[in-house]
Amino acid sequence: MGSRGVVNMILSRASRMKAKLQSSLEASLLEIEDVSHQHAGHAAMKGNTAGETHFNVKIVSPKFDGLNLVKRHRLVYDALAEELQSGLHALSIVAKTPQEEGAAAKKTLNLNLNLLRETGYNSFPSYLVSALRSCPRDP
């Protein structure tokens, strides 16, 4: 067995996926969640004892800039081609540019600030109230 086979046996699929995606797409945010257990009883998984077959991937990369969703997904699938040929069965992909992720985070922050103001800050832990009060608010 070559050294690549030994490495693949030692590292989890999630670890290998993370390394490949980070290397090829220069991700500023990369989250990989193994959800294989949710699919254990499905027909396509009958007899598969390997596990690590279904994953949720959230990736933020500047390499997605100017690309539509299909092209972004293609980049992810291309980076994971070897995994797809060796037992990776399904991916759920969220692929954003840094600008898109920043806008989404800002929107979430503003929603949280508004919720805090509407509830009078009473239903939130004090550390969270302090942190959110110090954040600038959009006009």
C-alpha positions in Angstrom: 0.0 0.0 0.0 1.4 3.4 -0.9 1.8 6.2 1.5 -1.3 8.0 0.2 -3.4 4.9 1.1 -1.9 4.9 4.6 -2.7 8.6 5.1 -6.3 8.0 3.9 -6.8 5.2 6.4 -5.5 7.3 9.3 -7.3 10.6 8.6 -11.1 10.8 8.8 -12.9 11.7 5.6 -13.9 15.0 7.1 -10.3 15.9 7.8 -9.2 15.0 4.3 -12.1 17.0 2.9 -11.1 20.0 5.0 -7.5 19.8 3.9 -8.5 19.5 0.2 -11.0 22.3 0.3 -8.8 24.7 2.3 -5.9 24.0 -0.1 -7.7 24.4 -3.4 -10.2 27.1 -2.5 -8.3 29.1 0.1 -11.4 29.2 2.4 -11.7 32.0 5.0 -14.5 29.9 6.6 -14.9 26.2 6.3 -17.4 24.1 8.3 -17.8 20.4 7.6 -20.5 18.4 9.4 -20.8 14.6 9.1 -24.5 13.8 8.9 -24.1 10.2 7.8 -26.0 8.9 10.8 -29.1 10.5 9.4 -29.0 8.4 6.3 -28.0 5.0 7.7 -31.3 3.3 6.9 -31.6 4.6 3.3 -31.6 2.1 0.5 -28.4 3.5 -1.1 -26.6 2.9 2.2 -27.7 -0.7 2.9 -24.6 -2.8 3.5 -22.3 0.2 3.7 -20.4 0.0 7.0 -17.8 2.6 6.2 -19.8 5.6 7.5 -18.7 9.1 6.6 -20.8 9.2 3.5 -23.0 12.3 3.9 -21.8 15.8 4.8 -22.9 19.4 5.1 -20.3 21.8 3.9 -20.3 25.6 4.4 -17.4 27.3 2.7 -16.5 31.0 2.2 -13.9 31.6 -0.5 -12.8 34.5 -2.6 -12.5 32.1 -5.5 -16.3 32.1 -5.7 -16.4 35.8 -6.6 -18.2 36.3 -9.9 -19.3 32.6 -10.1 -22.9 31.4 -10.1 -24.0 28.7 -7.7 -23.5 25.8 -10.2 -19.9 26.9 -10.8 -19.2 27.2 -7.1 -20.5 23.8 -6.5 -18.5 22.4 -9.3 -15.3 23.8 -7.7 -16.2 22.0 -4.5 -16.9 18.7 -6.3 -13.7 19.0 -8.3 -11.7 19.5 -5.1 -13.4 16.4 -3.6 -13.3 14.2 -6.7 -11.1 11.5 -5.0 -13.4 11.4 -2.0 -16.5 11.1 -4.3 -14.9 8.1 -6.0 -14.1 6.4 -2.7 -17.4 6.4 -0.8 -18.5 10.0 -0.3 -22.1 9.7 -1.3 -23.7 13.1 -0.8 -22.9 16.8 -0.1 -25.1 19.6 1.0 -23.1 22.8 0.0 -23.4 26.4 1.1 -20.8 28.3 -0.9 -20.4 32.1 -0.5 -18.0 34.8 -1.2 -16.5 36.8 1.8 -18.7 39.7 0.8 -21.9 37.6 0.9 -20.9 36.1 4.2 -20.2 39.5 5.7 -23.6 40.8 4.5 -25.4 37.8 6.0 -23.5 38.2 9.3 -24.4 41.9 9.4 -28.1 41.2 8.8 -28.1 38.6 11.6 -26.5 41.0 13.9 -29.0 43.7 13.1 -31.9 41.2 13.7 -30.4 40.2 17.0 -30.0 43.9 18.1 -33.6 44.6 17.1 -34.8 41.6 19.1 -32.8 42.7 22.1 -34.4 46.2 21.9 -37.9 44.8 21.4 -37.6 42.5 24.4 -36.0 45.1 26.7 -32.9 43.0 27.0 -34.5 41.0 29.7 -34.4 37.5 28.2 -30.8 37.4 27.2 -27.6 36.7 29.3 -25.8 39.9 30.4 -22.6 39.0 28.5 -24.6 38.8 25.3 -26.4 42.1 26.0 -23.1 43.9 26.7 -21.5 42.5 23.5 -24.4 43.4 21.3 -24.9 46.9 22.8 -21.3 47.7 21.9 -21.9 46.8 18.2 -22.6 49.6 15.7 -26.1 49.6 14.3 -27.2 50.4 10.8 -29.3 53.4 10.4 
